[in-house]
């Protein structure tokens, strides 16, 4: 499906972009364009891969002209550019608005004007019942791409999204932090031992996007069913893997944090389509002529339970260890830790 096609990844120097590159570079894809604002990360990536299929574009989703330049002749877009750190977005909420909402609108506009065939926007579980600025901005990002999807012919440009849980060992996540604390002999700083988070690997994140690419309809949000773990069990699993005995320090929740995350709300669950390992959340495509819905009536909606990190499958410490040991970051760090050579 990507044969001789051009793929643009916004925010492409991040964890997701690297995972996509590793997946696609040795296929018959024509070109992968990496669009981001950090020239240092682009240079690092260029040196790492040294591949003729990768093209780099410096720009910012806040600047629509820079997006237009990168969008020329593009077939597909994976929109991953975002401000995603919860505490920093709490202190600078307007920056989250500029990147996550307005920036997404810029990418959508440029993609539609360029005749892109399919665009997938990457969202987060924090967009469901959001309580922090990052989650609110991502919820608005979802509303933005759904609204845009109503205005286009899906046979020309199909717009959909994915909603992730916690991507294990991604940049800025807790696993790299715990590893650094273990290596330094410092206490592992835990916000709340009973806090739960969905656990998915980067490979699973890519699989979700590819599933959305193949199965999503216009305006859909695709969700992958994922197991979850408590932060306490995650920390214990890492300590056992590294055979360390660091202390645990409870520091309390950070700005804007929730005790558990939601991937599919009660309202969404009422209309979601169960697709085995995934849920398809269709867009509400009613227009504003509410009179006709009142006159004609509408099906009664019975709310079911939300799908959250408390009521999904819970991973034991042994389960978490098994999942962690599949991650390249853990394998590399463990090799150094045990005195091996990469």
N, C-alpha and C positions, 0 to 999 in steps of 0.2 A: 504493500500500500504506500510505501515511501519511495518506490523505485523511481529514480531520476527526478525526485522532488526536492524543493528547497524548504528547509525548516528554519524558522527564526525562534530563538529562545530569549525572551527578555529576562534580565537578571541571570544571564546564562553562566556567570562565573561562580555561582553558588553550588551547594551540594547537589541540588536537583540537576542543574545543567551538566555537571561532571558525570553524573550517573547516566544521563541521556547520551552523552558523548561516548561513553564506554559501551553502551548498548548498540549504537548506530554506526560508529565509524567504520566498521568492517562489513557493512551492508552495502547495498547498491543505491543508497541515498545519494543525491547529487551534491548537496551542500548543506552545511549546518552553520547558521549565522548566530554568533554570540553577541548580544546587545547588552551593554552594561556601562556604568559610569566610572568604573575603577580601572584605570589603565594598568596599574601594577598587577592586579589579579588577572587581567587579560594577558599581560606579558608572561606571567607565571604559567598560565594555561597553554599559551603558544609554545613555550619551551618544553612543557611536559608532554604534549601530544605530537607536535611537529607533523601535522597532517594537512595535506592540501585541501581536504574537504571542509576544513574549519575556516570561516571568515569572521573577523572581529570588527565590530562597530562600536565606537565610543559614543555614548549619548545618554540621555536621561529621559525616562518616561514623562517627566514634567515638561519636556521640550518636544512638542509634537513634530517640529521640523526634523529633528534628529531621527525620529521614528520613521518619518516618511522616507528618508534616505535608506534606512536599513530594510524597509518593507518592500522595496522595488522587486517585482517578479517572485515574491515569496508565495509558496503554496499553502503552508501551514504555520500556525503560531502557537507556541506554548508560552503563556504569559505567567512568568514566575517572579518578576520584579516586584519587590514589596519591602516595606518596613515591617519587621515581624517581631521585634523585641518588645514584649509587653511593658516593662518598666519605662523604657525610653519613650514609647508612644504616650504613656501616661503624662510624662512631663512636657512632651512636645506634640500634642494631639493634632495641631494644624499641619505638622509635617506628615503625619500619617494620612491626613485628608489629601494633601497635595500628591503624594506618591500612590497610595492604595486606591483612592477614589478617582481623582482627576487624572492621574497617570494612566489608570486603566481605561478611562474614557478616551484618552488620546490614542492608546494602542488600538482600541476598538475602531475608532474613527479612521485611523490610518489603514487598518486591515481591510475595512469595508471599501474604502476608496481604492485600494490596491487590488481588489478582487481576490483576496485570500479565500481559499476554499473552506478552511476550517480553523477556528481559533478556540483554544481551551484555556480557561482562566483557572489558576490554582488558588483555592481558598483554604480555610482552616476551620477546625471544630470551634474555635473561639468566636466564629461568626454566628453560631447558633446560641440564642439567648445571651447576647454579648453583655458583659459588664465592664469591659475595659476599652480604652480608646482604640487599641489595635483591632480587637474583635468587632467593634462598631464600624470601623473603617472597612474591614473585610466584609461585613454584612452589607454595607453600602456598595462595596465593589460587586457583590453578587447581584444586588438590585440593579446596578448599572448595566451589567452585561445581560441580565434578563430583559430589561427594558429595551436595550439595543437589539436584542434578538427578535423582538416583536416588529421591528422596523425594517428588517431585511428579508430578502428571499433566501430561505435556507438552502435552496438548490444552488445559489451563488456563493453565499457565505453562511456557514453554520457556526453558531456560537453556543458554547456550553461550558460547564465548569466541573471541577472536582473539589471535594472538601476532605482535607487530611486530618488525621489525628497527629500525635507526636511522631515525627520522623526520627528514628533512633540515630544518634551520633551525627546529626546534621549540625551545620555551623551555628554556634550560639546556644546549642541545647545543653541539657544537664549532664549527659554522659561524658563528653569531653572535659567538663568541669570536674566531675568526680574523679576522672582518671588523673588529671593534673594534681588534685588534692591528695590522691593516693601516692603518687610519685614524690610529692613534696613532704609526705609524712604529716600532713595537716588533717584536722577533722573534716569529715564530709558534712557539708552544710545542707541540711534538709529543712525545707519550709514547713511541712507537716507530714508526719510519717504515714498518715491515712489518706493523703491526697492521691487520687488515681489519674492516670493518663493512658490514652490509647497508645499502643506500641506497634509501629510499622517500620520496616526497613526501607532504605532508599530504593532498593530493587522493587519492593512492593509499591512504593510511590510512583515509580515509572510505570509499573503494570496497571495501576489505577488510571493513569492518564491515557495509556494505550487502549484500555478497555473503554474509556469514555470516547476516545477517538473512533472506535469501531461501533459502539452501541448507543451512544447518547443521541437524543433528538434535540432540536433547536430549543435553547433555553433551559435544558436539563442541568441539574447538579447531580453528579455521581459520587456515591459514598461507598467505600470498601468496608466490609465487616471486619473489625480488627479486635484482637484481644487487648486487655489492659493490665496494668500493674500498679501497685502502690509504690510511692517513692521510696519507702522504707525497704521493700523487697528488692527494688532496683539497686539501691545502694549495697544491700547485703550480697546480691549476686555479683557485683563488681568486686567487692572485698574478697569473696571466695575465689573468683577467677584469678585475682592477682595475689592470692594467699597473703593478704594484708590484714592488719588489725587496727586500722585507724579508728579513732573515736568518731561518734556521731554527734553533731551539734544541731539542735533544733533552733532555727532562726525565725520562724514564723513566716506567714505568707507575705509575698512581695506585693507592691502596688498592682491592683487590678487582677490578682490571681483568683481562680475558682478552685473549690475542693474537687470538683470533677468536671469533665468536659462532655459536651453533647455533640454527636455527629448528625443526628436526625431528630428534630423537635417533635412534640406531640402532634402539632398541626401538620407537619410534613409527613409524619408517619401515617396519617389518615389517608394520604393520597399516594404515598411512595409505592413503587413497584419492586417487589422482591425478585432479584435476578440471581439467586444463588449466593455467591460470595459478595454481592454488591446490592446496593439500593439505588434505584433511579428516582430522583425527586423531580417530577415534571413542573414546568413553570405554570403559574396561574395566568392563562391567556385570555381571561375575560376582559372586555373593554370597560369603559366607564359608563355605559348605558345600563345602569343598575335596574332601571324600571323593568326591562324585559326579563330579568332574572326573577324579580318579585312577581311579575305577572305569570310567568311560566313555571315558577318554582324551581328548585334545585335539589339534587340528591342530598339526603341527610348525611352529615359527616359524623361518624363516631370516633372520638379521639382514642387512640391507643397509646401505649407507653412510648415515651421518647427512647431513643437509642443512645445510651450514654456510657461513660467509662466505669460506672458502678454496676450496671446491669448486663454488661457484656461478659464474655469469658474472662476469668481472672487468672493471670499467669502466676504460678508458684515461683519460688526462687530458682528451682531446678529448670523450670520452663524458660525463665528469663536468661539464665546462663546459656542454655542451648541456643537461644535466639541471638544473644550477644556474640557468641563465638563464631557466628557466621559473618560478622561485620568486619570488613578490612581494617578499620581503625583499631578494633580490639585485637585482631591478629597481629598487626604491626606493633602495637604498644606492648603486647604480651611477649613478643619476641625480644624486644629491647629489655623488658623487665627481667626476663629469665637469662639475659646475657647472650642471646643469640645475635645473629647478624641478618639484616633484611636481604 
